[in-house]
Amino acid sequence: MSFGPFSLLPPVLAIVLALATRNVIPALFCGVWLGATMLSGGNPAAGLYASFNDFIIPSVGDEWSVTVLIYCGLFGVLIMVLQRTGGAQAIARAISERVVSRRGAQGATLGLGVLIFFEDYFNALTVGSVMRPITDRMRVSREKLAYIVDSTSAPMCLLGPVSTWVVFVMGLIGTQLTEMNISGSEYLIYLSSIPLNFYAWLALGLIAFIVITQWDFGPMARAEHRARTTGEVLAKDATPPSDREVAEMEVIPEAQARKRNMLVPIAVLVLMIPPMFLWTGNYPENDLVTAVGEANGGLSILIATFVAVVVGLVMGMQQKLFDFRESMDIVVSGIKSMTLVYIILTLAWSIGSVTSELGTADYLVTLAEANIAPSLVPVLLFLIGALVAFTTGTSYGTFAIMIPIAMPVAMAMDLPLSLAIAAVLSGGIFGDHCSPISDTTILSSAGSSCDHIDHVRTQLPYAISAGLAGILAFFVAGLTGSALVGGLAGAGALVTTVVLLRLLWGGVKSRDEALAD
């Protein structure tokens, strides 16, 4: 049964309720229930049963979902260990000694986000938790912290040479090459799409521009003004989606806080990821590129995080910061700190399954079947990818849906494969940044300990600004066939848009505040 435009109702209801009530959990559940009711012939009682039986429970039981949930729990424990052993405290102190302004705190956050390019979840949780004490001290709003974290995590995963996202996209490209009977390296095709991923570049460029100029606009300008003038980094009615246990954790004396208590576990985590990728990719039976392409990224990160947790706990016990019984309490508290994230992720996956059953993505894709000029194809792929990601809350799902469509369309219209792939990737990230039901958006809120709806509301104008510039970039690139001309057009449009929004929708800083920056 085809629901046509009515297939948009569940995700739209969830998004509207989330923005209206400022609480994403009931909004997501209502969206799941509405979709399940539609699939149950309009029977609300049957829809309630189907919500759990057909969507929520299977979403939790899915192998990938369980891996993510366990990984999130372990990362919650790791964050707790880094705080309990004083590692994060010592690193924050070392960085804060060099950060003397709000601009410096935001720039350091951007720099750390760029360095951690290999995994978006790890990026969102690590950068937010490490930089939060520093940005709080410099009176940077949690909304601004979450924006910088969110807008570096996903773009960097697609601009770096290797990441969990790269692995996933390479698999999609390789499968499509086989089906189209085309020879070539999926990895090289992916690498050729990096310069054309205009939204990712524009989103990063916008952060750098905002950090350097301190030109905020819209709800973000009000949040920053609140933090600057009152020191309140969170709104009074804010409800951060994580970390109460972390916030209430006992802080050890400065004399006992050692940087190695953070550097060693993080080094173990980072250094274990490459060999885990090779191991799960069956190296050396497979060559290096094939092994990376076939690696189980989620499992690799999970095991590396587990080992890092064990190392951190052992270091804490060796330094007599806590005993074995207390270490187990830390584990439990760390897992508890991510409970709300578990609930939101589960419901986000569930509504994604609902929209799949309703044919939401298929309906959006049919809008692309009209005869259009080849130069408009990249723009259309970008827009549909953005719509799919926004309504389903998943970039991965968007890539899986759109790349098998984009590559044949590009071949049929004699367009570069890399441009079509880049348009899909950019659209997926753009929709992901705008969607309150996106898992990376949720985890950015969690890592930054920012109210989730406040994060979405303040980030949206920035994401839309970069998205509009991205549309122009893809149009010009499709028209001229030049990535450089397209990129320059997008950059020019973005700067113009930001300047206009700053003048029309920005806060006015006092002279003293300007000097303080």
Secondary structure, 3 states (H helix, E strand, C coil): CCCHHHHHHHHHHHHHHHHHHCCHHHHHHHHHHHHHHHHCCCCHHHHHHHHHHHHHHHHHHCHHHHHHHHHHHHHHHHHHHHHHCCHHHHHHHHHHCCCCCHHHHHHHHHHHHHHCCCCHHHHHHHHHHHHHHHHHHCCCCHHHHHHHHHHHHHHHHHHCCCCHHHHHHHHHHHHHHHHCCCCCCHHHHHHHHHHHCHHHHHHHHHHHHHHHHCCCCCHHHHHHHHHHHHCCCCCCCCCCCCCHHHHCCCCCCHHHCCCHHHHHHHHHHHHHHHHHHHHHCCCCCCCHHHHHHHCCHHHHHHHHHHHHHHHHHHHHHHCCCCCHHHHHHHHHHHHHCCHHHHHHHHHHHHHHHHHHHHCHHHHHHHCCCCCCCHHHHHHHHHHHHHHHHHHHCCHHHHHHHHHHHHHHHHHHCCCCHHHHHHHHHHHHHHHHHHCCCCHHHHHHHHHHCCCHHHHHHHHHHHHHHHHHHHHHHHHHHHHHCCHHHHHHHHHHHHHHHHHHHHHHHCCCCCHHHHHHC
